[in-house]
Amino acid sequence: MYSLRNDYSEGAHPKILEALTATNTTQEEGYGEDSYSAEAERLIKAFFNAPGADIHFVSGGTQANLLVIASMLKPWESVIAPETGHIFIHEAGAIEATGHRISTIPTKDGKITPEGIKAVVNAHTDEHMVLPKMVFISNSTELGTVYSGAELKAIRKVCDELNLYLYLDGARLGSALASDSNLSPEDLTKYTDVFYVGATKNGALLGEAIIINNDLFKENFRFNMKQRGALLAKGRLTGIQFQELFRNDLFLENARHANAMAAQLAAVIRDCGYSFLTDPVSNQLFVIFPDKIITALEKEFAFYTWSRIDELHSSVRLVTSWATKQELVDDFSALLKRIS
């Protein structure tokens, strides 16, 4: 059975496996102080035009979010996030467990607006309540949408006006950058205090790169990593993977492939007369199907049913990856045409 459940069901891109094998017996320093990690940092800084950034490699997205948010906020400060945000729904209360409340903003497309941010801040009036201090967003979002550079700029502006930090979850940042959404790598550097670059969902075995732009949060971050179990003895393993992803454009190449496969699926879905929960622009599609069509598709393809639309329709999430084969797209398209 083909799976369209997520973009991390496969292992790693062959070039990454080759790089890991080729360097396997070379001795290096531990805990991220190896030459591969240093070169990966140099390449990432060049890609994002972030020469002054600090970069730290960790194993996963939830770990990155926990580390960053816990280190940036004082105990009485809270995070503003969309109600669809990963930290609010899919991280087992990791942020709340550090003592930080998440104040959510309703959203239909996974994105939040300056107006929504202002409303949350205005609702918190004194020291008897938590103090909103950070805005959390994802790009691409949990609903597959993408913030453009202009949208990031507008959120940055309101953050500056309200004395808020801006943190961006980049688990699928590759897909966002590879989309036609007027987003550049430099936008991340210009408009965020901290963001992370996801590799787990873009061709690596595992790994995310935390990029700290704001000098206020750079000092002693490795202590934070060590205390929370994120400082890997064999940090070379993430360094090698990021070095390979950013050496010859593999990071964007993988994302472009995933987006292209999703775009082909979206075109066929439209041709068959179906609509979308959000406009398809990345490697995640949220499609509204009749329940009977979902039942038929599930006999040959695995995917998540996302939400109930009405008595006869539901939305489903279809996710493509760096490794999605043309054969899968063709077979899904043929089946959908046959049963529609």
C-alpha positions as CSV (number, residue, x, y, z in Angstrom):
1,M,0.0,0.0,0.0
2,Y,1.3,3.4,-0.9
3,S,1.5,6.0,1.9
4,L,0.7,9.7,1.7
5,R,0.6,10.0,5.5
6,N,3.7,12.1,5.9
7,D,7.1,13.2,4.5
8,Y,9.3,11.2,6.9
9,S,8.3,7.6,6.1
10,E,11.3,7.0,4.0
11,G,14.9,6.8,5.2
12,A,17.3,9.4,3.7
13,H,18.4,10.6,0.3
14,P,21.2,8.4,-1.2
15,K,23.7,11.3,-1.2
16,I,23.3,11.7,2.5
17,L,23.8,8.0,3.1
18,E,26.9,8.1,0.9
19,A,28.3,11.0,2.8
20,L,27.7,9.3,6.1
21,T,29.4,6.1,4.9
22,A,32.3,7.9,3.3
23,T,33.1,9.7,6.6
24,N,32.3,6.8,8.9
25,T,35.7,5.9,10.2
26,T,37.1,9.5,10.3
27,Q,37.7,10.6,13.9
28,E,36.3,13.9,14.9
29,E,35.5,16.0,18.0
30,G,32.2,15.3,19.7
31,Y,29.2,17.4,20.7
32,G,28.9,19.3,17.5
33,E,32.5,20.6,17.5
34,D,33.5,18.6,14.5
35,S,34.7,19.9,11.1
36,Y,31.5,18.7,9.3
37,S,29.2,20.7,11.6
38,A,31.5,23.7,11.2
39,E,31.2,23.5,7.4
40,A,27.5,22.9,7.6
41,E,27.2,26.1,9.7
42,R,29.2,28.0,7.1
43,L,27.0,26.8,4.2
44,I,23.7,27.5,6.1
45,K,24.9,31.0,7.0
46,A,25.7,31.7,3.3
47,F,22.3,30.3,2.2
48,F,20.3,32.5,4.6
49,N,22.7,35.4,4.3
50,A,23.1,35.2,8.1
51,P,26.8,35.7,8.8
52,G,26.2,36.7,12.4
53,A,23.8,33.9,13.4
54,D,24.6,31.1,15.9
55,I,23.6,27.7,14.6
56,H,22.9,24.6,16.7
57,F,22.0,21.1,15.4
58,V,19.4,19.0,17.2
59,S,17.5,15.8,16.5
60,G,13.9,16.8,16.0
61,G,11.3,19.5,15.7
62,T,9.6,19.1,19.1
63,Q,13.0,19.2,20.7
64,A,13.9,22.4,18.8
65,N,10.7,24.1,19.9
66,L,11.1,23.1,23.5
67,L,14.7,24.3,23.6
68,V,14.1,27.6,22.0
69,I,10.9,28.6,23.7
70,A,12.1,27.6,27.2
71,S,15.4,29.5,26.7
72,M,13.8,32.7,25.4
73,L,10.9,33.2,27.9
74,K,10.8,34.1,31.6
75,P,8.5,31.9,33.7
76,W,5.5,34.3,33.6
77,E,5.7,34.9,29.8
78,S,3.6,33.1,27.2
79,V,3.5,32.2,23.6
80,I,1.0,33.4,21.0
81,A,0.3,30.7,18.3
82,P,-2.3,29.7,15.8
83,E,-4.8,27.2,17.2
84,T,-3.5,24.7,14.6
85,G,0.1,25.2,15.8
86,H,2.3,22.2,16.3
87,I,3.3,23.3,19.8
88,F,-0.4,23.5,20.8
89,I,-1.7,20.2,19.4
90,H,1.1,17.7,18.7
91,E,3.8,18.1,21.2
92,A,2.3,16.4,24.3
93,G,2.2,19.6,26.3
94,A,6.0,20.1,26.0
95,I,5.8,23.9,26.1
96,E,3.2,23.9,28.9
97,A,5.4,21.5,30.9
98,T,8.1,24.2,31.0
99,G,5.6,26.5,32.6
100,H,4.7,28.6,29.6
101,R,1.1,29.0,28.5
102,I,0.1,29.0,24.8
103,S,-2.4,31.7,23.8
104,T,-4.0,30.6,20.6
105,I,-5.5,32.6,17.7
106,P,-8.4,31.0,15.6
107,T,-7.4,30.5,11.9
108,K,-8.9,28.9,8.9
109,D,-5.6,28.6,6.9
110,G,-3.1,28.0,9.6
111,K,-1.7,31.5,9.5
112,I,-2.1,34.3,12.0
113,T,-2.3,38.0,11.3
114,P,-1.0,41.2,13.0
115,E,-4.6,41.9,14.1
116,G,-4.9,38.6,15.8
117,I,-1.6,39.1,17.6
118,K,-2.8,42.5,18.8
119,A,-6.1,41.1,20.1
120,V,-4.2,38.5,22.3
121,V,-1.9,41.1,23.7
122,N,-4.7,43.5,24.4
123,A,-6.6,40.8,26.3
124,H,-3.8,40.4,28.8
125,T,-4.0,43.5,30.9
126,D,-2.0,43.1,34.1
127,E,0.3,41.0,36.3
128,H,-2.6,38.8,37.3
129,M,-2.3,37.2,33.9
130,V,0.5,35.8,31.8
131,L,2.5,38.2,29.7
132,P,2.5,37.4,26.0
133,K,6.1,37.7,24.8
134,M,6.6,35.5,21.8
135,V,4.8,34.8,18.5
136,F,5.1,31.3,17.2
137,I,4.5,30.5,13.5
138,S,5.3,27.6,11.2
139,N,6.4,27.9,7.5
140,S,5.0,26.0,5.8
141,T,2.1,25.9,8.2
142,E,0.3,22.8,9.6
143,L,-2.3,23.3,7.0
144,G,0.1,23.5,4.1
145,T,-0.1,27.3,3.6
146,V,3.0,29.5,3.3
147,Y,3.8,32.9,4.8
148,S,5.2,35.2,2.1
149,G,8.1,37.6,2.8
150,A,5.6,40.4,3.0
151,E,3.5,38.6,5.6
152,L,6.6,37.9,7.7
153,K,7.5,41.6,7.5
154,A,4.1,42.6,8.7
155,I,4.2,40.2,11.6
156,R,7.7,41.4,12.5
157,K,6.4,45.0,12.5
158,V,3.7,44.3,15.0
159,C,6.1,42.2,17.1
160,D,8.4,45.3,17.3
161,E,5.5,47.5,18.2
162,L,4.4,45.2,21.0
163,N,7.8,44.2,22.2
164,L,7.3,40.5,21.2
165,Y,9.8,38.0,19.9
166,L,9.2,36.1,16.6
167,Y,10.1,32.4,16.4
168,L,9.5,30.3,13.3
169,D,9.1,26.6,13.2
170,G,10.7,25.4,9.9
171,A,10.0,21.7,10.0
172,R,8.9,22.1,6.3
173,L,10.8,25.3,5.5
174,G,12.2,23.7,2.4
175,S,8.8,23.3,1.0
176,A,7.9,26.9,1.8
177,L,11.0,28.2,0.2
178,A,10.5,26.0,-2.9
179,S,6.9,27.3,-3.3
180,D,5.7,30.2,-5.5
181,S,5.0,32.3,-2.4
182,N,7.5,35.2,-2.7
183,L,9.5,33.9,0.2
184,S,13.3,34.2,0.2
185,P,15.9,32.7,2.6
186,E,16.9,36.2,3.6
187,D,13.4,36.9,4.8
188,L,13.9,34.4,7.6
189,T,17.1,36.1,8.7
190,K,15.6,39.6,8.5
191,Y,12.3,39.0,10.2
192,T,12.8,36.4,12.9
193,D,14.6,36.3,16.2
194,V,15.1,32.6,15.9
195,F,14.0,30.0,13.4
196,Y,14.9,26.4,12.7
197,V,15.5,24.6,9.4
198,G,13.9,21.1,9.2
199,A,15.9,18.3,7.6
200,T,13.9,15.3,9.0
201,K,11.1,16.0,6.6
202,N,13.3,16.9,3.7
203,G,15.6,14.0,3.0
204,A,17.7,13.6,6.1
205,L,17.6,10.6,8.5
206,L,17.0,13.2,11.3
207,G,18.0,16.7,12.3
208,E,17.0,20.3,12.6
209,A,19.2,23.4,12.6
210,I,18.3,26.1,15.1
211,I,19.4,29.5,13.8
212,I,19.6,32.3,16.4
213,N,19.6,35.8,14.8
214,N,19.0,37.8,18.0
215,D,22.1,38.3,20.0
216,L,20.0,38.3,23.2
217,F,19.5,34.5,23.0
218,K,22.9,33.3,21.9
219,E,24.8,33.2,25.1
220,N,25.0,29.8,26.9
221,F,22.5,28.1,24.5
222,R,24.7,24.9,24.6
223,F,24.1,24.7,28.3
224,N,20.4,24.7,27.6
225,M,20.9,21.9,25.0
226,K,23.0,19.8,27.4
227,Q,20.5,20.1,30.3
228,R,17.6,19.0,28.1
229,G,19.4,16.1,26.5
230,A,19.9,17.7,23.1
231,L,23.7,17.9,22.9
232,L,24.6,14.8,20.9
233,A,28.0,13.2,21.5
234,K,28.0,12.2,17.8
235,G,27.0,15.6,16.6
236,R,28.9,14.9,13.4
237,L,25.9,12.9,12.2
238,T,23.7,15.9,12.0
239,G,26.5,18.1,10.7
240,I,27.3,15.7,7.8
241,Q,23.7,15.6,6.8
242,F,23.3,19.4,6.8
243,Q,26.6,19.7,5.0
244,E,25.3,17.5,2.2
245,L,21.9,19.2,2.0
246,F,23.4,22.6,1.6
247,R,26.5,21.8,-0.4
248,N,25.0,21.5,-3.9
249,D,21.3,22.7,-3.5
250,L,20.1,19.3,-2.4
251,F,17.9,21.0,0.3
252,L,15.9,22.9,-2.3
253,E,16.1,20.1,-4.9
254,N,14.4,17.7,-2.5
255,A,11.7,20.3,-1.6
256,R,11.0,21.1,-5.2
257,H,10.4,17.5,-6.0
258,A,8.0,17.1,-3.1
259,N,6.1,20.2,-4.2
260,A,6.0,19.1,-7.8
261,M,4.5,15.7,-6.9
262,A,1.9,17.5,-4.8
263,A,1.1,19.9,-7.6
264,Q,0.4,17.0,-10.0
265,L,-1.9,15.5,-7.5
266,A,-3.7,18.8,-6.9
267,A,-4.2,19.3,-10.6
268,V,-5.9,15.9,-11.0
269,I,-8.0,16.4,-7.9
270,R,-9.2,19.7,-9.3
271,D,-9.9,18.1,-12.7
272,C,-12.1,15.6,-11.0
273,G,-14.2,18.4,-9.5
274,Y,-13.0,18.3,-5.8
275,S,-12.1,21.3,-3.7
276,F,-9.5,22.0,-1.0
277,L,-9.6,23.1,2.6
278,T,-6.7,25.4,1.9
279,D,-5.2,26.4,-1.4
280,P,-2.4,23.9,-2.4
281,V,1.0,25.6,-2.5
282,S,3.3,23.2,-0.7
283,N,3.8,19.4,-0.3
284,Q,0.7,19.1,1.9
285,L,-2.7,18.9,0.3
286,F,-5.9,19.2,2.3
287,V,-8.6,17.8,0.1
288,I,-12.4,17.7,0.6
289,F,-13.8,14.4,-0.6
290,P,-17.1,12.6,-0.3
291,D,-16.8,9.9,2.4
292,K,-17.4,7.2,-0.2
293,I,-14.5,8.4,-2.2
294,I,-12.3,8.3,0.9
295,T,-13.3,4.8,1.6
296,A,-12.4,3.7,-1.9
297,L,-9.1,5.5,-1.9
298,E,-8.1,3.9,1.5
299,K,-8.1,0.5,0.0
300,E,-4.9,1.3,-1.9
301,F,-3.5,4.4,-0.2
302,A,-2.7,5.4,3.4
303,F,-3.5,9.0,4.4
304,Y,-5.0,10.9,7.3
305,T,-8.6,11.9,7.5
306,W,-8.3,15.4,8.8
307,S,-11.7,16.9,9.7
308,R,-15.4,16.4,9.2
309,I,-16.9,18.9,6.7
310,D,-20.5,17.8,6.8
311,E,-22.6,14.6,7.0
312,L,-21.2,13.4,3.6
313,H,-17.8,15.0,3.3
314,S,-14.5,15.1,5.1
315,S,-11.1,16.6,4.5
316,V,-8.0,14.4,4.1
317,R,-4.3,15.3,4.3
318,L,-2.1,14.0,1.4
319,V,1.7,14.6,1.9
320,T,4.4,14.0,-0.7
321,S,8.1,13.8,0.0
322,W,11.6,14.0,-1.5
323,A,11.2,10.3,-2.4
324,T,7.6,10.3,-3.8
325,K,7.7,8.4,-7.1
326,Q,5.9,9.4,-10.2
327,E,4.3,5.9,-10.2
328,L,2.5,6.8,-6.9
329,V,1.1,10.0,-8.4
330,D,0.0,8.2,-11.5
331,D,-1.6,5.4,-9.7
332,F,-3.5,7.7,-7.3
333,S,-4.6,9.8,-10.2
334,A,-5.9,6.8,-12.2
335,L,-7.8,5.5,-9.2
336,L,-9.4,8.8,-8.4
337,K,-10.5,9.3,-12.0
338,R,-11.9,5.8,-12.0
339,I,-14.0,6.1,-8.9
340,S,-15.1,9.7,-9.3
